[in-house]
Amino acid sequence: MEDDGPMADIVLLALAAAVFPTLIACVAILLSLPAPRRLLVAFYGGGVLVSVSAGIVVLNAFDNGHAVVGNSPSNPNPGTSIVMGLLALLLGWLMASDRGRVLRNRRRRSHPRRKAENDGPSWAERHLDQANVAVAFAIGAAINLPGPFYILALGEISSGAYSRPAQFGLILLFNAIMFVLIEVPLVGYLLSPEKTAQRVAELAAWLNGNALRVMGALVALVGASLVAQGIVATR
């Protein structure tokens, strides 16, 4: 049986990747357009196709390297796990704490042009206003290339003693969790279109102000898990 620690880390990283304000903002825009079901399916299909395909490519690169950040299936490195865990705890604190928010705001004030750019709608949001199926598919693909949480999860998968089918299954599991902010609205739209559009808009507004805190808490949990795994491995 596989160790539950890496599996828990993969799930936590998938949840952190799912907290993607741009993604839910795009879903809210799509729900406001004519024929949103076709657009949502195209957007989801583009994202999943690119994300799963890129995940397989990155995982193969990790497997061919035989080790990820100092770990391998036969020789896990407890020191690396502890250091990476401590760094994740620090990052999680910076993302979720009030002190971290003060530091981020101070940095933004020192870069006013960058702040103005970040406060506006994203490239994807601007191009979805008049989207057709092809455009929705392309934007879904473009914004769902592997991000840092996905890369870390692929490293965990590569470092574990998983068979090829199990690795592919974990990639599918990660993506199923990561795309929950599309999957739930898509199902909800089929059952209750008006309520779904309203709730998605409310969630988009909430995530805009709280996404970093949620991601920070999840990253901190991953960090704590890595530190614990490293300490256990030293015994």
C-alpha angles and dihedrals in degrees: 000000000000121000111266091219099074091042091053090048091052092051092047091049090050090052090049090050089050091061092084113145093192091056096053090042088056090049090051090052093048091051089056093056129083114272094013094172094066091044093049092049091049092047091048093045093052092048096047094044094053095038096050093042093048090046091056091049093049092045091052089051090052092046092050089052089055092216140053120206091336098315132108132173091257099037116035112188111224093191091057092048092051094047093046090046093052091049090050090050090051092048091047090051092050091050099043108031130085089235090054089051090053090052092047092049091049090053091048092052089054090053105042095164092055090047091054091051093049093048094059128079115287124250090256093051092050093052097045096065092088098021127156125194094275093049092047090051092049094048091046088054095044098053096043102064110132113290129196096278091051092048091051091049091050088052089054091049092048093047092051124084093249125149119237094259090048091051091051090047090053091051089053091047092050092051093046088057096039093054096047090114088064099035097053095048090046092055091040092053090056090054103034116003100181097045091045093053091050094047093047090052090050092048091049090054092047094048091049089066102030109031095101092052092051093046091046092054091050093046089051090053090052089049092051090049092051092049091049092048091050093050092049091048091056092061 
